[in-house]
Amino acid sequence: MLRLALACWLLTGAALRAAAQWPAHGTVYERTVRERWLNEHQQPAFTPWAAHKSVIHLDSLQANAAGVTTFMATGDPRQTNRTRARVAFDSAGRVVSLGGSFDSVPRRPGVRLTEDPNQSERFRTGLGGVTTLPVAIAWDLIPAMHPARLAAGERWTDSVSWSQGYVGESQALHGVRTSDLVRDSVIEGRRYWLVRDTLRGTWTEQVSEYERTLFADVITSRVAHGTVIGQYLVDAATRTLRSRDDTLEFTGTATLRLPDGRTFTAPTTFQQARHLEGFDSTAYAALVIARRAAAPRFSMFRFPTGSAEEALAAGNAAVRDSLLRLFHQSRDVDARAALTATLSQWRPKNKNYRAYRDTVEAGILRDGDTTSTVKLLLDPAMTRLTETRLRLVLPFLRDPGRAFAFGIPAGQFFENVEQRLGEISPALTPDTTAWPCTPEACTMLAHLRTTEKEPRLRKLGLAAAFSLDPRRWVDSVRADSTFTLVRYRIDGVGATWIASTHPPMPAADADWLAWVAWMNGKPFTADSAARTPDAPPALRYSDTHQRAVAMIELLTRRDLTSEWQGHLARATNGSERYVFETLLSHRDAWHPDPDSVATWLQTDSKIDRARGQLGASTVMASAHGLPDSATITELIDRMLAHTVDGEAPWPSIATGRGPTPVGNLLDNATRRGAGLAAQTPQTIYVKTPVVTEAMRAKWGSRVTWITDSTWALTKERYPAAEITIRGMARVGAFASVGADVFSARADDKGINAGQGGNSYLLVLTKEGWKIVGVSTWVV
């Protein structure tokens, strides 16, 4: 996020006149920071730094009748979401006021994007995951330089005092800074003074974070005392800041305050290193251009670089083990981070990778890095919860103070486990290997409902008990008003997103309008339907709806499939039919006749065409095996012409026109329809389940057919593209086919790669194949 701040000049009469030589307007500062808070049991060797950069644009310099001059600064003027700061100082160069604010951001009325009304504002206060208010940036842009005379050895002192609060967060610094004029020097033809300073003071801050498991803010307060040691270069003529470097280390206490009144305190240390560099607007614009020219080419893909990563990508276990030994021996947090990035290239078969991950987890724990080990377990989506793992994290869940001392966000575990138990409820999942916890760990979790003092552990235990036996524990869950996620499942809420009104499962006799509202998470009235009688209602159906249906049937013994079939049989209009056909299709309980579906698609009725698109997908879901040889040849030929030569695919059943020839969406040439063949000459590999003689005759000289599913693009083959033909099937008048493309070229800026694909659902008409539906993806 671009941040705002302001610089200060020594404003004696001569200096103020000199300052006009370099107008404040357009001056740019870059501020780079590395910082971290270390609580009692967090070790420097294992605690990563938060790093961030701010780009600061100075606005103006103003002098009033009292002789006080103010500099204004903003973030990038092109951005609407900017921060501001202002510094006012007297003629001796001493700060008399310091303040900051955020520009207001237009918001759509009635739209709620987060459960916490302040959360979106707090996103603006964070840089690199660390709270940073505007004034916290502005203060270190102030060269408080006012020696008795400009001579080496001069010393002066200043008081530093600033504070700011915003949406429940605050930061402040109070102390005394001693500055020494060291020497002057000439840089690029201008005379500068080197100043070294030491500030001894007190840092205080308060950070608020909305805790979803507690439905309230959790507040962390810190008070620390220490020293800031810095040095800076200031222009001798204009007294403007050229560069500044500071290191900060404060020690004190951090206090965690929970909404129920409990507090937990731990020793804490604040470490920070800052660098500030000033530029005039012309120089900075040139620097940005030069950086962009020298920067590696952006890619969503990470390619192996160097022999170690290439060996890992090839599955070389010996190299992997050697790097792991280096990782465990190192006590430098940056070196460990670099080794972790390199080891991420290890990608053997899944079962071996899971064992490898378990080995890494155990090794990190042996290293003494308890915090990182526990954090790995906080997300059960990444690591299946076992008894051993649960016993490791339980001490931190039982004692919020212990978790706080280790810098562990225990609230994530409560929320993540409860959510996973809802997504993959053991009671609805016969395959125990797919459960988010082993059966033993799930049972252990369920026992926590009666054995623990911590309220969130008891609640998590009840959630686990409910997931194992919903009918037995449903009344207990209903009695607890804090069970938002579980209550959604009990009430049959399918639209669980925040902006939804969270309508519960409609009653058995509810009309189709109620079912539209249930799917979409907002009311759909008869008036809305009457306004567009021939337009199908937009319907939203996801995994959360599927889980709600399964849970309601388990709890109430309702047969929703039979209910919907009854509604469909009694339907009196196309929209009503479309709604219940949609619901039944998601349960594989609607099997329309393919000929009827093809007829619907070719009518003038919008609702029938919508039913036809839904029916076409349903028809193709029953496809088995590959189409006949003639269909295979025709489908692959058109897909290759589309992808390789950029030709338009089939025309649309709705418009009669072909969609925009997006090709493989890998670069501008392809988006214009030029195709792979029109780009830089490259080898084109094609993987397809079958190659007919007709395909070989037409494309054999232009593409290389491959069938090895483990084939991968390597640097030795650049430039090259791999096309994978997939999803070929046919049922009656319907067919489907898709193509994925991975294309890569190497140049002096690295590897330029892209990946994308198209999938087509087709119907055979008198005029030939036409597109019923198309989906496109691109990375």
C-alpha positions, -999 to 999 in steps of 0.1 A, spaced: 0 0 0 13 34 -9 18 55 22 21 92 29 45 112 49 63 145 51 98 159 54 110 189 74 136 215 66 155 239 89 136 271 82 157 300 92 152 328 66 181 318 44 173 281 45 136 288 37 147 308 6 171 280 -4 144 253 0 126 268 -29 155 256 -51 140 221 -47 102 224 -45 85 200 -22 59 192 -48 69 160 -67 96 149 -43 96 112 -38 109 91 -9 112 53 -8 110 38 27 120 2 31 115 -16 65 122 -49 81 106 -54 115 93 -80 139 78 -84 174 93 -113 194 73 -124 223 88 -144 253 93 -178 236 98 -166 200 134 -172 189 152 -148 165 165 -178 145 130 -190 136 109 -158 135 107 -142 101 109 -105 95 80 -85 80 94 -65 51 76 -38 32 82 -7 11 64 26 11 65 51 -18 60 87 -5 51 117 -26 56 151 -11 28 176 -19 35 211 -7 53 235 15 33 263 31 44 291 54 19 311 76 22 344 93 35 328 125 65 315 106 53 278 109 59 259 77 40 227 68 49 200 43 21 178 30 26 144 14 4 118 -1 7 84 -17 5 80 -54 -18 108 -66 -33 83 -91 -47 62 -62 -79 71 -44 -70 51 -13 -42 72 0 -28 81 34 -18 116 45 5 131 71 14 167 81 43 181 100 45 216 113 77 231 129 90 264 142 118 285 128 144 266 149 135 234 131 117 218 161 85 199 154 54 215 169 27 191 156 25 159 137 -6 143 124 -20 118 98 -51 105 82 -66 82 55 -85 94 25 -121 82 26 -130 53 2 -164 53 -15 -185 24 -3 -216 9 -17 -244 13 8 -258 -18 23 -230 -40 12 -212 -59 40 -180 -76 30 -167 -85 65 -183 -95 98 -162 -68 115 -172 -33 104 -136 -20 110 -118 -49 93 -116 -33 58 -102 -1 74 -76 -21 94 -64 -35 61 -52 0 53 -31 2 85 -11 -28 78 22 -30 59 37 -64 54 14 -77 81 25 -51 107 4 -22 118 18 11 105 -2 43 109 7 73 88 24 92 116 46 62 122 60 68 87 62 106 88 83 110 119 115 94 105 113 117 75 121 147 97 158 158 98 156 179 131 188 196 123 195 228 143 231 229 155 245 262 169 268 263 139 275 241 109 307 225 121 318 190 128 314 180 164 283 201 171 256 184 192 219 192 199 189 175 215 152 172 206 122 158 222 103 133 200 66 129 208 39 117 184 9 95 186 -21 85 164 -52 63 168 -74 48 141 -103 23 143 -93 9 176 -55 9 168 -29 33 180 8 39 180 30 64 198 67 72 204 80 95 231 117 102 239 148 124 236 171 123 206 207 134 207 222 144 173 259 149 163 271 167 132 299 143 120 313 158 88 304 172 54 311 157 20 303 164 -17 280 140 -36 272 146 -72 284 181 -69 263 190 -39 274 195 -3 259 172 23 263 169 61 264 135 78 244 134 111 243 106 136 217 104 162 205 83 191 170 83 205 161 68 238 124 65 243 92 45 248 71 29 221 35 21 227 9 6 205 -25 -11 204 -35 -35 177 -71 -49 173 -80 -80 154 -115 -94 150 -116 -129 163 -144 -148 146 -145 -176 173 -152 -149 199 -173 -125 178 -154 -96 191 -121 -78 189 -90 -92 205 -66 -64 216 -29 -66 219 -12 -37 238 26 -32 238 48 -9 258 86 -11 252 116 10 260 148 12 240 170 30 215 169 41 179 204 45 164 205 63 130 223 84 106 213 106 77 226 128 49 211 163 47 217 189 19 238 217 33 221 244 12 184 234 13 185 213 45 165 186 26 169 149 35 188 127 10 189 94 29 184 80 63 191 46 80 179 36 114 180 5 136 156 1 165 154 -23 194 129 -19 222 120 -43 250 90 -44 272 57 -62 277 29 -72 255 -6 -78 269 -34 -98 252 -69 -88 262 -98 -112 254 -134 -100 251 -143 -120 283 -120 -98 303 -90 -122 306 -56 -107 301 -22 -124 294 11 -107 295 45 -117 280 79 -101 276 83 -87 241 110 -72 219 105 -49 189 132 -49 162 132 -27 132 156 -16 104 146 13 82 161 29 51 149 61 35 160 74 1 150 107 -15 146 115 -52 133 144 -73 104 134 -95 124 132 -127 151 110 -112 126 87 -96 106 83 -128 138 72 -146 147 48 -117 113 31 -120 117 27 -158 152 12 -153 140 -12 -126 112 -24 -148 136 -30 -177 160 -50 -155 133 -69 -136 128 -106 -143 98 -114 -164 67 -119 -143 53 -154 -144 27 -172 -124 49 -202 -127 81 -209 -107 107 -227 -127 137 -245 -113 168 -223 -114 203 -237 -108 215 -272 -104 199 -278 -69 164 -268 -79 166 -287 -112 177 -318 -93 149 -314 -69 124 -310 -97 137 -342 -112 130 -360 -79 167 -363 -67 162 -374 -30 199 -371 -22 200 -334 -30 167 -330 -11 182 -347 20 214 -326 17 194 -293 16 173 -305 45 204 -311 66 215 -275 59 181 -262 68 181 -279 102 217 -268 109 210 -232 101 200 -207 127 197 -178 103 160 -170 96 167 -156 61 188 -186 51 161 -210 64 135 -191 43 157 -194 12 162 -231 17 125 -236 22 118 -219 -11 144 -241 -28 130 -273 -13 95 -264 -25 107 -276 -59 105 -312 -45 75 -328 -62 76 -366 -61 44 -387 -60 17 -376 -36 21 -405 -10 59 -399 -9 53 -361 -6 31 -366 24 57 -387 41 83 -361 33 61 -334 48 58 -354 80 96 -357 81 100 -320 77 74 -313 104 92 -336 128 126 -321 120 114 -285 126 102 -296 160 136 -312 168 152 -279 158 134 -263 187 111 -243 164 79 -250 183 61 -220 169 65 -230 132 56 -266 140 24 -256 157 15 -231 130 18 -260 105 -10 -277 124 -32 -247 127 -46 -254 92 -61 -289 91 -67 -285 54 -30 -289 49 -22 -314 76 -46 -342 88 -51 -340 125 -39 -371 144 -38 -379 181 -1 -370 182 -6 -337 165 -36 -329 186 -16 -335 218 11 -312 205 -13 -282 200 -36 -288 230 -13 -270 255 -15 -238 233 -53 -241 230 -58 -247 267 -38 -216 277 -41 -185 255 -12 -170 274 11 -198 264 0 -194 227 6 -156 230 41 -161 244 50 -183 215 34 -159 189 8 -185 179 -26 -174 167 -46 -201 184 -79 -187 172 -72 -199 137 -71 -235 149 -106 -233 165 -121 -218 134 -103 -240 109 -111 -273 126 -147 -264 131 -150 -253 94 -133 -285 82 -156 -307 103 -185 -290 86 -171 -293 51 -163 -330 56 -186 -341 83 -176 -376 95 -213 -385 98 -218 -379 61 -185 -393 49 -182 -431 50 -145 -430 40 -127 -424 72 -94 -416 54 -111 -385 39 -120 -371 74 -101 -340 85 -90 -360 116 -83 -396 122 -112 -414 140 -92 -415 172 -84 -377 169 -120 -369 161 -132 -388 192 -105 -371 213 -118 -338 200 -153 -347 210 -143 -355 245 -130 -319 250 -166 -307 254 -166 -319 290 -130 -320 301 -117 -285 293 -119 -251 311 -112 -230 280 -147 -221 265 -135 -224 229 -121 -259 234 -154 -270 249 -172 -255 219 -148 -272 195 -155 -305 213 -192 -301 209 -187 -293 172 -167 -325 168 -193 -345 187 -220 -331 164 -200 -339 133 -197 -375 145 -234 -379 156 -255 -349 145 -289 -363 157 -276 -368 192 -261 -334 196 -283 -311 175 -303 -298 205 -271 -289 224 -258 -270 194 -291 -251 189 -288 -240 225 -255 -222 219 -260 -190 201 -223 -186 193 -223 -216 169 -226 -196 137 -211 -221 113 -227 -252 128 -260 -235 132 -259 -228 94 -257 -265 88 -284 -273 113 -308 -248 97 -299 -259 62 -283 -226 51 -267 -231 18 -258 -194 10 -232 -190 38 -212 -161 24 -212 -129 44 -233 -108 20 -260 -134 21 -292 -131 42 -286 -167 52 -321 -181 44 -327 -215 60 -338 -246 41 -374 -240 28 -402 -261 41 -415 -290 21 -445 -270 8 -425 -239 0 -429 -225 -36 -402 -222 -62 -395 -185 -52 -384 -196 -18 -360 -221 -33 -345 -194 -55 -339 -172 -24 -324 -202 -6 -299 -208 -35 -290 -171 -41 -290 -159 -4 -314 -130 -11 -351 -127 -16 -367 -133 -50 -403 -122 -51 -432 -129 -73 -429 -93 -86 -394 -100 -97 -405 -131 -115 -434 -113 -132 -412 -86 -146 -392 -111 -167 -416 -140 -173 -395 -156 -200 -360 -149 -184 -346 -177 -162 -337 -166 -127 -299 -166 -121 -292 -195 -97 -262 -201 -74 -256 -236 -62 -223 -247 -45 -208 -272 -22 -223 -254 8 -258 -261 -6 -249 -298 -11 -237 -301 25 -269 -283 37 -291 -307 18 -272 -338 32 -274 -325 68 -311 -316 67 -319 -351 53 -299 -367 81 -314 -346 109 -351 -345 97 -353 -376 75 -368 -355 47 -364 -368 12 -356 -336 -6 -351 -354 -39 -387 -367 -38 -400 -333 -27 -383 -316 -57 -396 -343 -81 -431 -336 -68 -427 -299 -73 -414 -305 -108 -444 -327 -117 -468 -299 -105 -448 -270 -121 -470 -246 -141 -443 -224 -158 -409 -226 -173 -391 -208 -145 -405 -231 -119 -395 -262 -139 -360 -247 -144 -355 -241 -106 -364 -277 -96 -346 -292 -125 -315 -274 -113 -319 -287 -78 -325 -323 -90 -295 -321 -115 -271 -315 -85 -284 -347 -70 -281 -367 -103 -319 -371 -101 -330 -354 -133 -323 -373 -166 -340 -355 -195 -343 -370 -229 -313 -359 -251 -336 -352 -281 -359 -330 -259 -328 -311 -247 -316 -305 -282 -350 -291 -291 -351 -267 -261 -318 -253 -272 -331 -243 -306 -363 -226 -295 -368 -188 -291 -378 -192 -254 -351 -179 -231 -362 -202 -203 -363 -232 -225 -328 -224 -238 -316 -222 -201 -332 -255 -194 -315 -269 -225 -281 -257 -213 -287 -273 -180 -300 -305 -196 -270 -307 -219 -246 -307 -190 -268 -334 -174 -268 -355 -205 -230 -353 -209 -225 -363 -172 -237 -398 -182 -211 -402 -210 -187 -431 -209 -157 -438 -231 -145 -420 -261 -166 -410 -291 -164 -428 -325 -133 -423 -347 -150 -398 -370 -162 -376 -341 -127 -378 -325 -111 -366 -357 -135 -338 -362 -133 -325 -326 -95 -326 -324 -90 -311 -358 -111 -281 -348 -94 -277 -315 -60 -278 -330 -70 -253 -357 -84 -231 -329 -53 -234 -307 -25 -237 -331 -37 -214 -360 -60 -191 -340 -91 -200 -360 -125 -194 -345 -141 -225 -329 -177 -236 -336 -205 -210 -338 -227 -205 -308 -262 -221 -305 -275 -188 -290 -261 -162 -314 -251 -182 -345 -217 -165 -342 -184 -179 -330 -171 -166 -297 -140 -144 -296 -111 -167 -307 -93 -167 -273 -70 -195 -283 -49 -205 -253 -49 -170 -237 -11 -170 -233 -2 -137 -248 -16 -108 -268 -9 -124 -302 -30 -154 -292 -58 -133 -278 -59 -116 -312 -65 -150 -327 -30 -154 -342 -26 -188 -325 5 -206 -314 19 -212 -350 20 -174 -357 41 -167 -327 79 -173 -322 87 -206 -339 84 -234 -314 79 -271 -311 42 -280 -305 36 -312 -286 1 -327 -285 -12 -352 -259 -44 -369 -268 -59 -402 -258 -60 -414 -294 -45 -404 -327 -64 -413 -359 -48 -418 -393 -67 -387 -405 -52 -366 -377 -17 -379 -385 -21 -371 -422 -32 -335 -416 -12 -325 -385 18 -349 -385 42 -325 -400 33 -296 -377 30 -312 -343 47 -339 -323 23 -365 -309 31 -376 -273 13 -400 -250 35 -401 -219 13 -385 -191 45 -377 -171 60 -356 -199 70 -322 -188 84 -292 -206 121 -286 -199 144 -257 -207 161 -278 -234 129 -278 -253 122 -240 -252 105 -225 -271 78 -251 -270 41 -256 -263 23 -286 -249 -14 -290 -259 -35 -316 -240 -68 -326 -256 -91 -337 -229 -128 -343 -220 -138 -359 -253 -172 -376 -251 -204 -379 -270 -240 -388 -261 -265 -386 -289 -265 -351 -304 -242 -338 -277 -204 -338 -274 -177 -322 -253 -140 -315 -258 -114 -293 -242 -78 -283 -247 -52 -271 -221 -20 -254 -233 12 -248 -216 36 -226 -236 71 -214 -226 100 -194 -241 133 -185 -226 149 -151 -231 174 -128 -214 148 -120 -187 140 -155 -178 112 -178 -189 81 -164 -204 54 -189 -197 16 -191 -197 -11 -217 -192 -47 -217 -202 -75 -237 -217 -110 -239 -231 -137 -265 -227 -167 -267 -251 -201 -284 -248 -215 -289 -282 -248 -299 -299 -252 -313 -334 -277 -293 -355 -287 -293 -391 -259 -268 -397 -233 -288 -378 -218 -286 -344 -226 -256 -323 -215 -244 -289 -239 -248 -260 -215 -237 -233 -178 -227 -230 -155 -223 -201 -121 -207 -202 -93 -205 -177 -59 -188 -177 -29 -184 -154 
